[in-house]
Amino acid sequence: MSVACGLECVFCVGFSRWAWKRCTHVGSDDSATWTSATPEEFEPIPRISRVILAVYEPDLRNPKISPSLGTFDLNPEWVIKRVTHEKTQGRSPPYIIYIDHDHREIVLAIRGLNLAKESDYKILLDNKLGQKMLGGGYVHRGLLKSAAWVLNQESETLWRVWEENGREYDLVFAGHSLGSGVAALMAVLVVNTPAMIGDIPRNKVRCFALAPARCMSLNLAVKYADVISSVILQDDFLPRTATPLEDIFKSVFCLPCLLFLVCLRDTFIPEGRKLRDPRRLYAPGRIYHIVERKFCRCGRFPPEVRTAIPVDGRFEHIVLSSNATSDHAILWIEREAEKALQILREKSSETVVTMAPKEKRMERLSTLEKEHKDALERAVSLNIPHAVSTAEEEEECNNGEASAELKTKKKNWDEVVDKLFHRSNSGEFVLNDNVVPER
């Protein structure tokens, strides 16, 4: 009897300790040790957020959504293509192609999940753990199919626009929620096969994933951190949801209960086991975490932006918060990102400048490169499956560039299409299964 009472006491104490730690875990804890972002590196994010918001607008000259600036700061004349749900036929969320001449960018922006469209759910549900590999890691199968379809439709347009602007503009893929996963995998495909769009160099390709879905394994998330930037607002549930997405969207009307059960289950999975699972998907790239609330403090505070390329502890625990779903909204992300940018600029202007701006910019770029190299080495030291060291990454890039030079642009594109697609009986392109594109 005494033994049973003792075990019961141990269980109660252990459960109470777990409950206290989980209930007091807030979103700001995930980035408590990260460094602050600079206004220069964070500057594109509010602007790109407004481009994504423009996808939701049927008429940009008479917009219904009011961003933080009060109006859209993009020129409707520079929107060269708009693709709706009817045109994608459920293969991809709607998107636009926008040329930003002021910032010398070609932006392909994709909207997020439409709760009224069954096709969007099918894209998210088209995945099982370990079902699809790409470039030495696992990715979300449905999102990869959608990304490949968009590239199949728009690569010639992007190539033509890039050539017309002197091959000097950056190619930017951007998306929110469902669209963020599609955009991230599009960036991976283009970086791996640059001849798809005129041999565009890696340093000209960027991706901004807002409220990102977990779409790639940890080694890929770290490997492409120099290309992909993820933006997470405080307690957003989706980047923290490691469980198969079908469980989330099948139970969307009981989301708080489901999140608690997922949180309970993931808490008892050892950290080492998570890291050793090559099929476990993560939010992609470098992460910018916008923090605006604190523990036991009411209301929102002036937002601050923290950034890092985390390896272990990469947004692993769901936050039990009433804001877990509202922080996922693109409109809130855009507004808080704009506020954070203004605060960063004010702090930067108050700092005494001790060197020329050009040197300061170069110093920050070297810091970002060093952080990426350190993250690659950290992944190798933790024995992350398929992780590559800095030297191996540079060798792969050089080999990829050398092999691309030996092929004509058209031939390279045809080979990519043959590897990724086959023609169905109706003549449509269908993504092949179990294909690993070459670098």
KEVEXFI-107056 format. One line per field, with one value per residue (C-alpha): x, y, z; chain; residue number from 1. Coordinates in Angstrom, 1 decimal. Example, Ala and Ser with C-alpha at 12.3 -4.5 7.8 and 13.67 -1.06 7.14 Angstrom:
! KEVEXFI-107056
x <- c(12.3/13.7)
y <- c(-4.5/-1.1)
z <- c(7.8/7.1)
chain <- c(A/A)
n <- c(1/2)
//
This chain:
! KEVEXFI-107056
x <- c(0.0/2.8/4.6/1.4/1.0/4.6/4.2/1.0/2.8/5.7/3.2/1.2/4.4/5.7/2.4/2.1/5.6/4.9/1.6/3.3/6.0/3.6/1.1/3.7/5.5/4.9/5.8/8.7/10.5/11.3/13.5/14.7/18.4/18.3/19.8/17.8/17.3/18.6/16.3/18.2/17.5/13.9/13.0/11.6/9.2/6.4/6.6/6.4/3.5/1.5/2.3/0.8/-2.2/-2.7/-3.4/-6.6/-7.8/-9.8/-9.2/-6.1/-7.4/-10.3/-8.9/-11.2/-8.4/-6.6/-2.9/-1.0/0.0/-3.7/-3.2/-1.2/2.2/2.5/1.7/-1.2/0.4/3.3/1.2/1.9/-0.2/-3.0/-4.0/-7.3/-8.6/-10.5/-7.3/-5.2/-8.0/-7.1/-3.5/-2.2/-3.5/-4.1/-1.0/0.3/3.5/4.6/7.6/8.8/11.0/11.6/13.3/14.4/12.5/10.3/7.8/5.7/3.3/0.9/-2.0/-2.8/-5.4/-9.0/-11.3/-14.0/-11.9/-11.7/-8.7/-6.6/-7.3/-6.3/-2.9/-2.3/-3.6/-1.5/1.4/2.6/5.8/8.7/6.7/8.7/12.4/14.0/17.7/18.8/15.9/12.2/9.5/5.8/4.5/1.4/3.2/6.0/3.5/1.9/5.3/6.3/3.0/3.4/7.0/5.8/3.3/5.3/9.0/9.0/7.3/9.7/12.7/11.4/10.8/14.2/16.0/14.0/15.3/18.9/19.2/19.8/16.5/16.1/13.6/11.4/9.0/6.6/3.6/1.5/0.4/-0.3/1.3/4.4/5.2/4.6/6.9/9.7/9.7/9.7/12.8/14.5/13.6/15.0/18.2/18.8/18.1/18.9/18.6/14.9/14.9/17.9/20.7/19.7/22.4/21.6/22.2/19.4/16.8/14.9/11.9/9.8/7.5/5.0/3.3/5.0/3.8/6.3/7.3/10.9/13.2/15.7/18.8/17.0/15.6/19.2/20.8/18.6/18.6/20.6/17.7/14.5/13.3/10.4/8.4/6.5/4.2/4.5/2.3/1.3/0.4/1.2/5.0/5.0/2.7/4.9/1.9/0.6/-1.4/-4.4/-5.0/-5.1/-7.5/-9.8/-10.4/-10.4/-13.6/-12.0/-8.6/-7.9/-8.5/-6.5/-3.5/-3.5/-3.4/-0.6/1.3/0.9/2.2/5.1/6.3/7.1/9.1/12.8/14.6/17.2/14.5/13.0/16.4/17.2/13.9/14.7/11.0/10.1/9.3/10.1/9.5/12.1/15.2/16.2/13.5/12.4/10.2/8.1/7.5/4.9/3.5/5.1/4.3/1.7/1.4/-1.8/-2.1/0.3/3.7/5.8/7.0/10.6/12.2/14.5/16.3/18.4/18.9/17.9/18.8/17.8/14.7/13.4/9.8/9.1/6.4/2.9/2.0/-1.3/-2.5/-5.7/-3.8/-2.4/-4.8/-5.1/-1.3/-1.6/-3.5/-1.6/-3.2/-1.8/1.6/1.8/0.7/3.0/5.9/5.5/5.4/8.5/10.3/9.6/10.9/14.0/14.6/14.1/16.6/19.1/18.9/19.6/22.7/25.9/27.3/31.1/31.7/30.5/27.1/28.6/31.1/28.3/26.2/29.1/29.7/26.2/26.3/29.4/27.6/24.7/27.0/28.8/25.5/24.6/27.9/27.7/24.1/25.4/28.2/25.8/23.5/26.4/27.5/24.0/24.1/21.0/20.2/21.6/23.1/26.1/29.1/30.1/32.8/30.4/27.8/30.2/31.4/27.8/27.2/30.3/29.5/25.9/27.1/29.7/27.2/24.7/27.3/27.6/24.0/21.9/19.1/16.4/17.9/18.2/14.5/13.4/15.4/13.8/10.3/11.1/12.3/9.5/6.6/5.1/2.2/-1.1/-3.6/-5.2/-1.9/-1.5/1.7/1.6/4.4/6.4/6.7/10.0/12.1/15.2/16.2/19.9/21.8)
y <- c(0.0/2.4/1.6/2.4/5.7/6.6/6.0/8.0/10.9/10.7/10.6/13.6/15.7/14.8/15.6/18.9/19.9/19.1/21.0/24.0/24.0/23.6/26.1/28.7/28.2/31.3/32.0/34.4/31.5/29.8/32.7/34.0/33.5/34.8/38.0/41.1/41.5/44.6/47.0/46.3/42.5/42.8/45.7/43.4/41.5/44.1/45.0/41.4/40.8/43.5/41.8/38.6/40.5/41.8/38.2/38.4/41.5/41.1/44.8/46.5/49.9/49.5/47.3/46.1/45.1/47.9/47.2/49.0/51.8/52.5/51.7/49.3/50.6/48.6/49.7/47.8/48.4/46.2/43.1/41.2/38.1/37.0/33.4/32.5/29.3/28.6/28.9/26.7/24.1/23.1/22.3/25.4/28.3/31.6/33.7/36.8/37.7/41.3/43.3/45.7/48.1/50.2/47.4/45.4/42.3/39.8/38.5/35.4/35.7/32.9/33.2/31.0/28.3/29.0/27.3/27.2/25.4/21.6/21.5/23.4/20.7/18.0/19.6/19.6/16.0/14.6/13.5/10.7/10.7/9.6/9.6/12.1/13.0/16.0/17.0/14.7/15.3/14.7/17.2/17.5/15.6/17.7/21.0/19.7/18.7/22.2/23.9/21.9/22.6/26.4/26.3/24.2/27.0/30.1/29.3/30.7/33.9/34.4/33.6/36.1/38.9/38.3/38.5/41.6/43.4/42.7/39.5/41.9/41.6/39.2/36.4/36.3/33.6/34.5/32.9/32.7/29.5/26.9/29.2/29.5/25.8/26.0/29.0/27.4/24.3/26.4/28.1/24.8/23.5/26.6/26.6/22.9/23.3/26.9/26.3/26.1/29.9/31.0/29.7/32.2/32.3/31.2/34.7/36.0/33.7/34.6/33.2/34.7/32.2/33.8/31.7/28.7/25.1/22.5/21.4/20.0/17.9/19.6/19.2/21.0/23.7/24.5/24.0/26.6/29.1/31.5/31.5/31.0/33.3/32.2/34.8/33.7/35.9/35.1/32.1/30.9/27.2/26.0/26.3/24.5/21.7/18.6/16.2/15.2/18.2/16.0/15.7/19.4/20.1/17.1/18.6/22.3/22.8/21.3/22.9/23.9/20.3/18.8/21.2/20.2/16.5/17.1/19.2/16.3/13.7/15.7/16.6/13.0/12.4/12.8/15.5/13.1/11.0/14.0/15.0/11.5/11.1/12.1/12.2/14.9/18.1/21.6/25.3/26.2/28.4/31.3/32.3/35.8/35.7/38.7/38.9/41.2/39.6/38.5/36.1/37.3/40.6/41.8/43.3/43.7/45.5/47.2/44.2/43.1/40.9/38.1/36.0/32.8/29.6/27.2/23.5/21.8/23.2/24.6/25.6/22.1/22.9/24.2/27.2/26.9/30.4/32.0/33.8/30.6/30.9/34.7/35.1/33.0/35.7/37.4/40.8/40.7/39.6/42.5/45.1/43.8/43.5/47.1/48.3/46.2/47.7/51.3/50.5/48.9/52.0/54.3/52.3/52.2/56.0/56.6/54.4/56.3/55.2/54.6/53.4/54.0/52.5/50.3/48.7/48.2/46.4/44.2/43.3/42.2/40.1/38.3/37.7/36.1/33.9/32.8/32.0/29.8/28.0/27.5/26.1/23.6/22.5/22.3/20.0/17.7/17.6/16.6/13.7/15.1/12.6/13.7/16.9/18.2/20.3/23.7/22.2/19.5/22.2/24.4/21.4/20.5/24.0/24.1/20.7/21.8/25.0/23.1/20.5/23.2/24.8/21.6/21.5/23.8/25.7/24.0/20.5/21.1/22.1/19.1/16.8/18.4/18.0/14.3/13.6/15.3/14.7/12.2/12.8/11.3/9.9/13.3/14.9/16.7/16.8/14.6/14.5/11.3/9.4/8.8/11.1/12.9/15.8/16.1/19.2)
z <- c(0.0/0.9/-2.3/-4.3/-2.4/-3.1/-6.8/-6.9/-5.2/-7.7/-10.6/-9.2/-8.7/-12.1/-13.8/-11.9/-12.9/-16.6/-16.5/-14.9/-17.5/-20.4/-19.2/-18.5/-21.8/-24.0/-27.6/-26.6/-24.9/-28.2/-29.2/-25.8/-26.7/-30.3/-31.5/-32.7/-36.4/-38.2/-40.1/-43.3/-43.3/-42.0/-44.4/-47.2/-45.0/-44.4/-48.1/-49.2/-46.8/-48.7/-52.0/-50.6/-49.3/-52.8/-53.9/-51.8/-53.6/-56.8/-57.7/-56.5/-57.6/-55.2/-52.4/-49.6/-47.2/-45.3/-44.5/-41.8/-44.2/-44.9/-48.6/-50.8/-51.7/-54.9/-58.4/-60.0/-63.4/-62.4/-61.8/-65.0/-64.1/-61.8/-61.4/-59.6/-58.2/-61.4/-63.5/-61.1/-61.1/-57.5/-58.3/-56.4/-54.3/-56.3/-57.0/-58.7/-60.5/-59.7/-60.9/-58.2/-60.2/-57.2/-55.3/-58.4/-57.6/-59.5/-57.0/-57.3/-54.3/-53.2/-50.9/-47.9/-47.2/-48.4/-45.9/-48.6/-51.2/-50.9/-53.3/-50.7/-48.1/-50.7/-51.2/-47.4/-46.9/-49.8/-47.6/-45.4/-43.4/-45.5/-48.7/-50.8/-51.0/-52.6/-52.7/-49.9/-47.5/-47.1/-48.1/-48.0/-51.1/-51.8/-51.5/-53.8/-56.4/-56.2/-56.4/-59.4/-61.2/-60.7/-62.0/-65.0/-65.7/-65.0/-65.5/-69.0/-67.9/-65.0/-67.3/-69.9/-67.3/-65.7/-69.1/-70.1/-67.0/-67.7/-65.5/-62.5/-60.6/-57.7/-58.0/-54.9/-54.0/-51.2/-49.5/-46.4/-44.6/-47.4/-49.9/-47.8/-48.2/-51.9/-52.2/-50.1/-52.2/-55.4/-54.2/-53.4/-56.9/-58.6/-56.5/-57.3/-61.0/-61.9/-65.7/-65.1/-65.1/-67.2/-65.0/-62.3/-59.6/-56.0/-54.6/-56.8/-55.4/-52.2/-50.4/-47.7/-45.9/-43.6/-40.9/-42.6/-42.7/-41.8/-45.3/-45.2/-43.1/-40.7/-42.9/-45.8/-43.5/-42.4/-45.8/-47.5/-44.7/-46.9/-49.4/-47.3/-44.5/-42.3/-40.4/-37.3/-35.2/-31.4/-30.7/-34.2/-34.0/-37.6/-37.6/-34.2/-35.4/-36.1/-36.2/-39.7/-41.0/-41.7/-37.9/-37.6/-40.5/-39.8/-36.4/-37.2/-35.2/-32.1/-32.5/-28.9/-27.6/-30.4/-29.8/-26.2/-27.0/-29.6/-27.0/-24.5/-26.9/-28.3/-24.8/-24.0/-27.2/-26.4/-28.2/-29.5/-31.1/-32.8/-34.3/-35.5/-37.4/-41.0/-41.9/-39.4/-41.1/-40.0/-40.8/-43.5/-43.5/-41.2/-38.8/-37.8/-34.7/-34.0/-30.2/-28.8/-25.6/-22.4/-19.6/-17.1/-19.0/-20.5/-24.0/-26.9/-26.5/-29.1/-31.2/-31.4/-34.0/-33.1/-35.7/-35.9/-37.8/-35.0/-35.2/-31.9/-30.2/-33.5/-32.5/-31.2/-28.6/-29.3/-27.2/-25.3/-26.0/-27.0/-29.7/-31.4/-34.3/-34.5/-34.8/-38.0/-39.8/-42.7/-41.8/-38.2/-39.4/-41.9/-39.3/-36.6/-39.0/-40.1/-36.5/-35.7/-38.7/-37.7/-34.2/-35.6/-37.7/-34.8/-32.7/-35.5/-36.0/-32.3/-32.5/-33.0/-36.4/-36.2/-39.7/-43.3/-44.1/-46.8/-44.4/-41.8/-44.4/-45.4/-41.8/-41.3/-44.5/-43.2/-39.9/-41.7/-43.7/-40.5/-38.8/-41.7/-41.6/-37.9/-38.3/-40.9/-38.6/-35.6/-37.7/-38.5/-34.8/-33.7/-36.3/-38.1/-40.9/-44.4/-42.9/-44.8/-43.6/-45.0/-47.2/-48.6/-49.2/-51.2/-53.2/-54.1/-55.2/-57.4/-58.9/-59.6/-61.3/-63.4/-64.5/-65.4/-67.7/-69.7/-70.6/-72.7/-71.0/-72.9/-72.4/-68.7/-68.5/-70.5/-68.2/-65.1/-66.6/-67.5/-64.0/-62.1/-64.5/-66.8/-69.2/-68.3/-70.8/-71.1/-71.9/-68.6/-66.6/-63.5/-60.9/-60.8/-57.5/-55.6/-57.7/-56.3/-58.5/-59.2/-58.3)
chain <- c(A/A/A/A/A/A/A/A/A/A/A/A/A/A/A/A/A/A/A/A/A/A/A/A/A/A/A/A/A/A/A/A/A/A/A/A/A/A/A/A/A/A/A/A/A/A/A/A/A/A/A/A/A/A/A/A/A/A/A/A/A/A/A/A/A/A/A/A/A/A/A/A/A/A/A/A/A/A/A/A/A/A/A/A/A/A/A/A/A/A/A/A/A/A/A/A/A/A/A/A/A/A/A/A/A/A/A/A/A/A/A/A/A/A/A/A/A/A/A/A/A/A/A/A/A/A/A/A/A/A/A/A/A/A/A/A/A/A/A/A/A/A/A/A/A/A/A/A/A/A/A/A/A/A/A/A/A/A/A/A/A/A/A/A/A/A/A/A/A/A/A/A/A/A/A/A/A/A/A/A/A/A/A/A/A/A/A/A/A/A/A/A/A/A/A/A/A/A/A/A/A/A/A/A/A/A/A/A/A/A/A/A/A/A/A/A/A/A/A/A/A/A/A/A/A/A/A/A/A/A/A/A/A/A/A/A/A/A/A/A/A/A/A/A/A/A/A/A/A/A/A/A/A/A/A/A/A/A/A/A/A/A/A/A/A/A/A/A/A/A/A/A/A/A/A/A/A/A/A/A/A/A/A/A/A/A/A/A/A/A/A/A/A/A/A/A/A/A/A/A/A/A/A/A/A/A/A/A/A/A/A/A/A/A/A/A/A/A/A/A/A/A/A/A/A/A/A/A/A/A/A/A/A/A/A/A/A/A/A/A/A/A/A/A/A/A/A/A/A/A/A/A/A/A/A/A/A/A/A/A/A/A/A/A/A/A/A/A/A/A/A/A/A/A/A/A/A/A/A/A/A/A/A/A/A/A/A/A/A/A/A/A/A/A/A/A/A/A/A/A/A/A/A/A/A/A/A/A/A/A/A/A/A/A/A/A/A/A/A/A/A/A/A/A/A/A/A/A/A/A/A/A/A/A/A/A/A/A/A)
n <- c(1/2/3/4/5/6/7/8/9/10/11/12/13/14/15/16/17/18/19/20/21/22/23/24/25/26/27/28/29/30/31/32/33/34/35/36/37/38/39/40/41/42/43/44/45/46/47/48/49/50/51/52/53/54/55/56/57/58/59/60/61/62/63/64/65/66/67/68/69/70/71/72/73/74/75/76/77/78/79/80/81/82/83/84/85/86/87/88/89/90/91/92/93/94/95/96/97/98/99/100/101/102/103/104/105/106/107/108/109/110/111/112/113/114/115/116/117/118/119/120/121/122/123/124/125/126/127/128/129/130/131/132/133/134/135/136/137/138/139/140/141/142/143/144/145/146/147/148/149/150/151/152/153/154/155/156/157/158/159/160/161/162/163/164/165/166/167/168/169/170/171/172/173/174/175/176/177/178/179/180/181/182/183/184/185/186/187/188/189/190/191/192/193/194/195/196/197/198/199/200/201/202/203/204/205/206/207/208/209/210/211/212/213/214/215/216/217/218/219/220/221/222/223/224/225/226/227/228/229/230/231/232/233/234/235/236/237/238/239/240/241/242/243/244/245/246/247/248/249/250/251/252/253/254/255/256/257/258/259/260/261/262/263/264/265/266/267/268/269/270/271/272/273/274/275/276/277/278/279/280/281/282/283/284/285/286/287/288/289/290/291/292/293/294/295/296/297/298/299/300/301/302/303/304/305/306/307/308/309/310/311/312/313/314/315/316/317/318/319/320/321/322/323/324/325/326/327/328/329/330/331/332/333/334/335/336/337/338/339/340/341/342/343/344/345/346/347/348/349/350/351/352/353/354/355/356/357/358/359/360/361/362/363/364/365/366/367/368/369/370/371/372/373/374/375/376/377/378/379/380/381/382/383/384/385/386/387/388/389/390/391/392/393/394/395/396/397/398/399/400/401/402/403/404/405/406/407/408/409/410/411/412/413/414/415/416/417/418/419/420/421/422/423/424/425/426/427/428/429/430/431/432/433/434/435/436/437/438/439)
//
